[in-house]
Amino acid sequence: MAKIVTFGELMLRLAPNGYYRFFQNDQMQATFGGGEANVAVSLANYGVESKYVTKLPKHAIGQAAVNSLRYFGVDTSAIVRGGERVGIYFLEKGASQRGSVCIYDRAHSSIQEADPDDFDWDSIFEGADWFHFTGITPALGPNLVEICKRACIAAKAKGVKVSCDLNYRGKLWTREQAREAMTELCQYVDVCISNEEDAKDVFGIEAEDTDIYGGKLNHEGYKSVAKQLADKFGFEKVAITLRSSISASDNDWAGMLYDGENYCFSRTYNLRIVDRVGGGDSFGGGLIYALLSGKSTQDAINFAVAASALKHSIEGDYNRISVAEVEKLAGGDASGRVQR
């Protein structure tokens, strides 16, 4: 069985019930999530040995975060304990024409103040086959850029495949900071994951004749984006998620995978969204699983997009979906009929 390592920040998510606005009442739901943790959970649910690496405080909230991963069978043995706080994000889910709102309260979290020497990457990668991180993690500070770089160097030294979701977050760093850091880190990446905006925001690579807000996506433009990314960094594969936002409640969702020769597009799903946070991470988890399973380029993108489509129907960051459920949707059964 393959062994996957992911690295990033695990955060406490505080969200009003349902589609309430912030403090419309006096209750909030407390759960946990974070880009790379979400990927680890997806893979664990698919039966893959998944190890998640981060730094969390020793107190009860830090332990609750660890336990949220253990529940799904994620290996938490490499999580470093220390520091003072768990990062928090507040989420107000949008509906119809009112967009979702995400507010970060993550300054001085344990992982943000981590030291590069906190992590023994040679030991962490023992027996590993794949390493995944996102552009969110190096955005937390120069020390995290260095930690990610050390992780990538150690992974490559052990023959471990490296994937990265560019995941640009304008609230965490500038485009110039992102471009400098990700240009350095992407030289170690084998599989790059991006979306309609990330390639433009980070590297200035833009799909032509595309309007993501008006529902117009140009396939030829995204072929060009994928090829430019692959040519610039030598990526083996480039995956691009294709989202058309009709409203906060309704999106069209698809994806493309370029393998250096073939450009394969998935079918498009018409989503009625329950919770879109973690949608891209579930795509990444599905893609990694599909590639490790030896699926063809076409079958891999079909699996990844189906996995992510299903995540949009699940509350919380984590994708609570099995391989059988993904395969059913990827195979064409999108009826949503009751299973008896």
C-alpha positions as CSV (number, residue, x, y, z in Angstrom):
1,M,0.0,0.0,0.0
2,A,1.2,3.5,-0.9
3,K,2.2,5.9,1.9
4,I,1.4,9.6,1.6
5,V,2.8,12.5,3.7
6,T,1.1,15.9,3.8
7,F,2.2,19.1,5.6
8,G,0.4,22.2,6.5
9,E,-1.7,24.0,9.1
10,L,-4.6,22.4,10.9
11,M,-7.1,25.1,12.0
12,L,-10.1,25.4,14.2
13,R,-13.1,26.3,12.0
14,L,-15.9,28.4,13.7
15,A,-19.1,28.8,11.6
16,P,-22.6,29.9,12.3
17,N,-25.3,27.2,12.0
18,G,-26.6,26.6,8.5
19,Y,-26.5,29.8,6.4
20,Y,-26.8,32.3,9.3
21,R,-24.6,35.4,9.2
22,F,-21.9,35.9,11.8
23,F,-23.6,36.2,15.2
24,Q,-27.1,36.2,13.8
25,N,-27.5,34.0,16.8
26,D,-25.2,33.1,19.7
27,Q,-24.0,29.7,18.4
28,M,-21.1,28.5,16.2
29,Q,-20.1,25.1,15.1
30,A,-16.5,24.1,15.9
31,T,-14.7,21.7,13.6
32,F,-11.2,21.4,12.2
33,G,-9.7,21.6,8.8
34,G,-6.9,22.8,6.6
35,G,-5.8,22.2,3.0
36,E,-3.2,19.4,3.5
37,A,-5.1,17.8,6.4
38,N,-8.2,17.6,4.2
39,V,-6.2,15.8,1.6
40,A,-4.9,13.4,4.2
41,V,-8.4,12.6,5.4
42,S,-9.6,12.0,1.8
43,L,-6.8,9.5,1.2
44,A,-7.3,7.7,4.5
45,N,-11.0,7.3,3.6
46,Y,-9.8,5.7,0.3
47,G,-7.7,3.2,2.3
48,V,-4.4,4.8,1.7
49,E,-1.8,5.1,4.5
50,S,-1.8,8.9,5.2
51,K,0.6,10.7,7.5
52,Y,-0.1,14.4,8.4
53,V,2.6,16.7,9.6
54,T,2.1,20.0,11.4
55,K,2.8,21.7,14.8
56,L,0.1,22.1,17.4
57,P,0.1,23.2,21.0
58,K,-0.1,20.6,23.8
59,H,-3.3,21.9,25.3
60,A,-6.8,20.5,25.0
61,I,-7.7,22.3,21.7
62,G,-4.5,21.1,20.1
63,Q,-5.3,17.6,21.2
64,A,-8.8,17.9,19.8
65,A,-7.3,18.9,16.5
66,V,-5.1,15.8,16.5
67,N,-8.0,13.6,17.5
68,S,-10.1,14.9,14.5
69,L,-7.5,13.3,12.2
70,R,-7.1,10.1,14.2
71,Y,-10.9,9.5,13.9
72,F,-10.3,8.9,10.1
73,G,-7.2,6.8,10.6
74,V,-4.7,9.5,9.6
75,D,-1.2,8.9,11.1
76,T,-0.5,11.8,13.5
77,S,2.8,10.4,14.9
78,A,4.9,13.1,13.1
79,I,2.9,16.1,14.5
80,V,5.2,18.3,16.6
81,R,3.7,19.5,19.8
82,G,4.5,23.0,21.1
83,G,3.7,26.7,20.7
84,E,0.7,28.6,22.2
85,R,-2.3,28.5,19.9
86,V,-4.3,26.8,17.1
87,G,-5.0,29.0,14.2
88,I,-8.7,29.8,13.7
89,Y,-10.8,30.7,10.7
90,F,-14.4,32.0,10.8
91,L,-16.6,30.9,8.0
92,E,-19.9,32.4,6.9
93,K,-21.4,30.2,4.2
94,G,-22.9,32.1,1.3
95,A,-26.2,31.4,-0.4
96,S,-27.7,32.5,-3.7
97,Q,-26.1,35.8,-4.6
98,R,-24.5,36.3,-1.2
99,G,-20.9,35.0,-1.3
100,S,-19.2,33.1,1.5
101,V,-16.9,35.0,3.9
102,C,-13.7,33.7,5.4
103,I,-11.9,35.6,8.2
104,Y,-8.5,34.3,9.4
105,D,-7.3,34.5,13.0
106,R,-4.1,32.6,12.7
107,A,-1.2,35.0,13.6
108,H,1.3,33.4,16.0
109,S,-0.2,29.9,15.7
110,S,2.1,27.0,16.5
111,I,2.9,26.2,12.9
112,Q,3.4,29.8,11.9
113,E,6.1,30.1,14.6
114,A,7.6,26.7,13.9
115,D,11.4,26.4,13.5
116,P,12.8,24.5,10.4
117,D,14.7,22.2,12.9
118,D,11.3,21.1,14.4
119,F,10.9,18.5,11.6
120,D,13.1,15.5,10.9
121,W,12.1,15.0,7.3
122,D,14.4,12.1,6.6
123,S,12.6,10.2,9.3
124,I,9.2,11.4,8.3
125,F,9.6,10.3,4.7
126,E,10.9,6.8,5.6
127,G,8.9,4.4,3.4
128,A,6.8,7.3,1.8
129,D,5.7,7.3,-1.8
130,W,4.2,10.8,-2.1
131,F,4.4,14.2,-0.5
132,H,1.8,16.9,-0.8
133,F,1.7,20.6,0.3
134,T,-0.1,23.7,-0.9
135,G,0.8,27.3,-1.5
136,I,-1.1,28.2,1.7
137,T,1.7,26.9,3.9
138,P,4.7,28.9,2.7
139,A,2.4,31.9,2.7
140,L,2.5,31.8,6.5
141,G,6.0,33.2,6.7
142,P,9.7,33.0,5.5
143,N,10.3,30.2,8.0
144,L,7.5,28.1,6.4
145,V,9.1,28.7,3.0
146,E,12.3,27.2,4.4
147,I,10.5,24.3,6.0
148,C,8.7,23.5,2.8
149,K,11.9,23.7,0.9
150,R,13.7,21.3,3.3
151,A,10.7,18.9,3.0
152,C,10.8,19.0,-0.8
153,I,14.6,18.4,-0.9
154,A,14.3,15.5,1.5
155,A,11.4,14.0,-0.4
156,K,13.3,14.2,-3.7
157,A,16.4,12.6,-2.1
158,K,14.2,9.6,-1.2
159,G,12.6,9.3,-4.6
160,V,9.2,10.6,-3.3
161,K,6.8,12.2,-5.7
162,V,5.8,15.7,-4.8
163,S,2.5,17.4,-5.5
164,C,1.6,21.0,-4.8
165,D,-1.7,22.9,-5.0
166,L,-0.8,26.5,-5.8
167,N,-3.8,27.7,-3.7
168,Y,-3.0,31.5,-3.7
169,R,-4.5,33.3,-0.8
170,G,-4.3,37.1,-1.1
171,K,-5.1,37.6,2.6
172,L,-1.8,35.9,3.5
173,W,0.8,37.3,1.1
174,T,1.2,39.5,-2.0
175,R,1.5,38.1,-5.6
176,E,5.1,39.2,-5.6
177,Q,5.9,37.2,-2.4
178,A,4.0,34.2,-3.8
179,R,5.8,34.3,-7.1
180,E,9.2,34.4,-5.5
181,A,8.6,31.6,-3.0
182,M,6.6,29.3,-5.3
183,T,9.1,29.7,-8.2
184,E,11.7,28.3,-5.9
185,L,9.5,25.5,-4.4
186,C,8.0,24.4,-7.7
187,Q,11.4,23.2,-9.1
188,Y,10.9,20.2,-6.8
189,V,7.2,19.5,-7.8
190,D,6.1,16.6,-10.1
191,V,2.4,17.2,-10.1
192,C,1.0,20.8,-10.0
193,I,-2.6,21.5,-9.1
194,S,-4.1,24.9,-10.0
195,N,-7.5,26.6,-10.6
196,E,-8.8,29.3,-12.9
197,E,-7.1,32.1,-10.9
198,D,-4.0,30.6,-9.2
199,A,-1.8,30.4,-12.2
200,K,-2.5,34.0,-13.0
201,D,-2.1,35.3,-9.5
202,V,1.1,33.4,-8.8
203,F,2.9,33.2,-12.2
204,G,1.0,35.6,-14.4
205,I,-0.2,32.8,-16.6
206,E,-3.8,33.4,-17.7
207,A,-6.4,31.5,-19.8
208,E,-7.5,33.6,-22.8
209,D,-11.2,34.3,-23.6
210,T,-12.5,33.1,-20.2
211,D,-15.0,34.6,-17.8
212,I,-15.2,32.6,-14.5
213,Y,-17.9,34.9,-13.2
214,G,-20.0,34.8,-16.3
215,G,-19.8,31.0,-16.7
216,K,-17.6,31.1,-19.8
217,L,-14.6,28.8,-19.7
218,N,-12.4,28.3,-22.8
219,H,-10.8,24.8,-22.9
220,E,-8.1,25.9,-25.4
221,G,-7.0,28.6,-23.0
222,Y,-6.6,26.1,-20.1
223,K,-4.6,23.8,-22.4
224,S,-2.2,26.7,-22.9
225,V,-2.0,27.4,-19.1
226,A,-1.2,23.8,-18.4
227,K,1.5,23.6,-21.0
228,Q,3.1,26.9,-19.9
229,L,3.2,25.7,-16.3
230,A,4.7,22.3,-17.4
231,D,7.3,24.0,-19.7
232,K,8.3,26.5,-17.0
233,F,8.9,24.0,-14.2
234,G,9.2,20.6,-15.8
235,F,6.0,19.3,-14.1
236,E,5.1,15.7,-15.1
237,K,1.4,16.5,-14.8
238,V,-0.7,19.7,-14.4
239,A,-4.2,19.5,-13.1
240,I,-6.6,22.5,-13.3
241,T,-10.0,22.7,-11.7
242,L,-12.6,24.5,-13.7
243,R,-15.3,26.2,-11.7
244,S,-18.0,28.5,-13.1
245,S,-19.8,30.4,-10.3
246,I,-23.4,30.9,-11.3
247,S,-24.1,31.8,-7.7
248,A,-22.9,30.9,-4.2
249,S,-25.3,28.0,-4.3
250,D,-24.9,26.8,-7.8
251,N,-21.6,26.1,-9.6
252,D,-20.6,24.2,-12.7
253,W,-17.5,22.0,-11.8
254,A,-15.0,20.2,-14.0
255,G,-11.3,19.6,-14.4
256,M,-8.5,19.0,-16.8
257,L,-5.3,16.9,-16.5
258,Y,-2.3,17.4,-18.8
259,D,0.3,14.7,-18.8
260,G,2.8,16.2,-21.2
261,E,1.1,14.8,-24.2
262,N,-2.7,14.5,-23.6
263,Y,-5.2,17.1,-22.4
264,C,-8.0,15.2,-20.7
265,F,-11.2,17.0,-19.5
266,S,-13.8,15.6,-17.2
267,R,-17.5,15.9,-17.5
268,T,-19.1,19.0,-16.0
269,Y,-21.2,18.6,-12.9
270,N,-24.0,21.0,-12.0
271,L,-23.5,21.5,-8.2
272,R,-26.0,22.6,-5.7
273,I,-23.5,23.5,-2.9
274,V,-23.9,22.5,0.7
275,D,-20.3,23.5,1.7
276,R,-17.6,24.3,-0.8
277,V,-14.7,24.7,1.6
278,G,-12.3,21.8,1.0
279,G,-13.6,21.2,-2.5
280,G,-10.2,21.8,-4.1
281,D,-8.5,19.6,-1.4
282,S,-10.9,16.8,-2.2
283,F,-9.9,17.1,-5.8
284,G,-6.2,16.9,-4.8
285,G,-6.9,13.8,-2.7
286,G,-8.8,12.2,-5.5
287,L,-6.2,12.9,-8.0
288,I,-3.3,11.5,-5.9
289,Y,-5.3,8.4,-5.2
290,A,-6.1,7.9,-8.9
291,L,-2.5,8.4,-10.0
292,L,-1.2,6.1,-7.4
293,S,-3.8,3.5,-8.4
294,G,-2.4,3.5,-12.0
295,K,-5.5,5.1,-13.6
296,S,-5.1,6.6,-17.0
297,T,-5.0,10.3,-17.4
298,Q,-8.7,10.4,-18.4
299,D,-9.8,8.1,-15.6
300,A,-7.7,10.0,-13.1
301,I,-9.3,13.4,-13.8
302,N,-12.7,11.8,-13.9
303,F,-12.1,10.3,-10.4
304,A,-10.7,13.6,-9.0
305,V,-13.6,15.7,-10.2
306,A,-16.2,13.2,-9.1
307,A,-14.6,13.1,-5.6
308,S,-14.7,16.9,-5.4
309,A,-18.2,17.1,-6.7
310,L,-19.3,14.9,-3.9
311,K,-17.4,16.9,-1.3
312,H,-19.6,20.0,-2.1
313,S,-22.5,18.1,-0.6
314,I,-20.7,17.4,2.7
315,E,-20.6,19.8,5.7
316,G,-17.2,20.6,7.1
317,D,-13.7,20.6,5.6
318,Y,-13.2,16.9,5.5
319,N,-14.5,14.7,2.6
320,R,-16.4,11.8,4.1
321,I,-16.6,9.8,0.9
322,S,-15.5,6.3,-0.1
323,V,-13.9,5.0,-3.3
324,A,-17.1,3.1,-4.2
325,E,-19.1,6.3,-4.0
326,V,-16.7,8.2,-6.2
327,E,-16.5,5.4,-8.7
328,K,-20.2,5.3,-8.9
329,L,-20.5,9.0,-9.8
330,A,-17.5,8.9,-12.1
331,G,-19.1,6.0,-13.9
332,G,-22.1,8.2,-14.7
333,D,-24.6,7.7,-11.9
334,A,-25.4,11.2,-10.8
335,S,-29.0,10.6,-10.1
336,G,-28.8,11.0,-6.3
337,R,-31.4,8.3,-5.8
338,V,-31.9,6.8,-2.4
339,Q,-29.7,3.8,-1.8
340,R,-31.7,0.9,-0.3
